Amino acid sequence: MKKKLIIAVSVCLAAALLAAGCLYKLNGIYAIAARVRESIVDRIEYASMHRRTTDISGLEPLSDEPGAWYTQYHFISHSGGGIDGKLFTDSRQAWEQSYQNGNRVFDADLQFTSDGVLVLRHSWSDNLETGGVAIKDSTFQRSNDLGTMTFAAQQERLDYDTFMSEKIYGKYDPMSCEDMLRFMAGHEDLYVYCDAKNTRLDVFQQLVDTAGQLGLESVLSRVIVSVADFDLYGQIMDIYPFENAAMRQFPGAEQNYYELAAFCVENGVHAVTIGACYMDDEGARMLEQLGIHLYVAVVDYLSDMRAYRQAGATGAVSNWLYEPDWRYVS
């Protein structure tokens, strides 16, 4: 009996080891397949971004406009800038700190509450009221040796009264669109880079309407329209003739460099916010040679900023870098 038990245990152990070995090899196959798939996707993306769909040989480089924001300022405070080691707060205290530290261009994440009021919020997935981050909306991805998996998550937005009454991380004050416009009115050298999530036209419509209702339409001359879609740019300008704009060249929303260059020159768009992964790309050099200013997103270290500066960047979207830091870069 004892001998049979030993044999049975040995067989089970051998089967387990064999299964583990098979799983290991299978896992390795999946990992290799994932890398091959990623390489193919990258090659297709590169080809699409660099295809000569537009003739830019006759384009004259843009000339800087005197006193323009992109000639004066190098850092855009990401979500109002970091504060006390925390990111994405879009809070009044973050704005005040970034301004006091010398920044004059602020990235404002504009979102609608559940009852349709425009507020500053990086993502409704950020559970900032309780001091944590929880995935609640849209989709997110997780990568491992088996490849990349996409998970759906439930959307959950706060209503306006709840949003405005709950402190971010228990101590910072949230901001509405109205608060932002009043802040701009009180800081006459401040520009706002409007990151309208999903570039919804009604974001810009409510922005303009709110400014008109408050008698603050003059601050719209310091709004920088951020957009990654050529058609949407025209539709936004139909809502209001904004004086400043910046195109986006980010992973997941990448554009053909020739078309982007032509669009910027033909429409007088002097700035592009560009993903850091694209700064060593020949397409970035093309934009720079046409007089287009490149702001790298996101850069938080001076050593990185020096490298991007040498590669031709004008500045960066940053959580922690401020205008006085530029003297250590150039």
Long-range contacts (C-beta under 8 A, 24 or more apart in sequence): 27-145, 27-146, 30-145, 30-146, 30-147, 31-145, 31-146, 31-147, 33-147, 34-145, 34-146, 34-147, 34-148, 37-147, 45-254, 48-254, 48-256, 49-254, 49-255, 49-256, 49-257, 49-281, 49-283, 50-256, 50-257, 50-258, 50-282, 50-283, 51-256, 51-258, 52-258, 53-256, 53-258, 53-259, 54-256, 54-258, 54-259, 54-261, 54-262, 55-258, 56-258, 56-261, 56-262, 56-265, 56-286, 56-290, 59-261, 59-262, 59-265, 59-266, 59-290, 60-265, 61-265, 61-289, 61-290, 61-291, 62-264, 62-265, 62-268, 62-270, 62-290, 62-291, 62-292, 63-291, 64-270, 64-291, 65-270, 68-244, 68-270, 69-104, 69-105, 69-191, 69-222, 69-224, 69-244, 70-270, 70-271, 70-293, 70-314, 72-104, 73-103, 73-104, 73-105, 73-191, 73-315, 73-323, 74-314, 74-315, 74-316, 74-323, 74-326, 74-329, 75-103, 75-105, 75-315, 75-316, 75-317, 75-318, 75-321, 75-322, 75-323, 75-325, 75-326, 76-103, 76-105, 76-106, 76-107, 76-193, 76-273, 76-295, 76-315, 76-316, 76-317, 76-318, 77-103, 77-105, 77-106, 77-107, 77-318, 77-319, 78-107, 78-297, 78-298, 78-317, 78-318, 78-319, 79-107, 79-109, 79-122, 79-319, 80-106, 80-107, 80-108, 80-120, 81-106, 81-318, 81-319, 81-320, 82-319, 82-320, 83-172, 86-169, 87-319, 88-122, 88-123, 88-126, 88-128, 89-128, 89-168, 89-169, 89-172, 90-120, 90-121, 90-122, 90-174, 90-175, 91-168, 91-172, 91-173, 91-174, 91-175, 92-172, 92-173, 92-174, 92-175, 92-179, 92-183, 93-171, 93-172, 93-173, 94-172, 95-175, 95-183, 98-322, 99-187, 99-190, 101-322, 101-323, 101-324, 102-322, 102-323, 102-324, 103-322, 103-323, 104-189, 104-190, 104-191, 104-323, 105-190, 105-191, 105-192, 105-193, 105-224, 106-190, 106-191, 106-192, 106-193, 107-193, 107-195, 107-317, 108-180, 108-192, 108-193, 108-194, 108-195, 109-195, 109-197, 110-177, 110-194, 110-195, 110-196, 110-197, 110-203, 110-207, 111-157, 111-197, 112-157, 112-200, 112-202, 112-203, 113-157, 113-158, 113-159, 113-160, 113-163, 114-157, 114-158, 114-159, 115-159, 115-160, 117-160, 117-176, 117-177, 118-176, 118-177, 118-203, 118-206, 118-207, 118-210, 119-160, 119-163, 119-164, 119-174, 119-175, 119-176, 119-177, 120-174, 120-175, 120-176, 120-177, 120-179, 120-180, 121-163, 121-174, 123-197, 124-155, 124-156, 124-157, 124-158, 125-153, 128-168, 128-169, 129-158, 129-166, 129-167, 129-168, 129-169, 129-170, 131-169, 131-170, 177-206, 177-207, 177-210, 178-210, 178-214, 181-207, 181-210, 181-211, 181-214, 181-216, 181-219, 182-214, 182-216, 184-216, 184-219, 184-222, 185-216, 185-219, 190-222, 191-222, 191-223, 191-224, 191-244, 192-222, 192-223, 192-224, 193-224, 193-226, 193-246, 193-273, 193-317, 194-223, 194-224, 194-225, 194-226, 195-226, 196-226, 199-227, 199-228, 199-229, 199-232, 201-232, 201-235, 201-236, 201-239, 204-236, 204-239, 204-240, 205-239, 208-239, 208-240, 224-271, 226-273, 228-253, 228-255, 230-259, 230-263, 233-263, 233-267, 233-269, 245-269, 245-271, 246-271, 246-272, 246-273, 246-295, 247-271, 247-272, 247-273, 248-272, 248-273, 248-274, 249-273, 249-274, 249-275, 249-278, 249-283, 250-274, 250-275, 250-297, 251-275, 251-277, 251-278, 254-278, 257-281, 257-283, 257-286, 257-287, 258-286, 260-287, 261-286, 261-287, 261-290, 261-292, 264-290, 264-292, 265-290, 265-291, 265-292, 271-295, 271-314, 273-297, 273-317, 276-304, 276-308, 279-308, 279-311, 279-312, 279-313, 280-311, 284-311, 284-312, 285-312, 288-312, 302-328, 302-329, 305-329
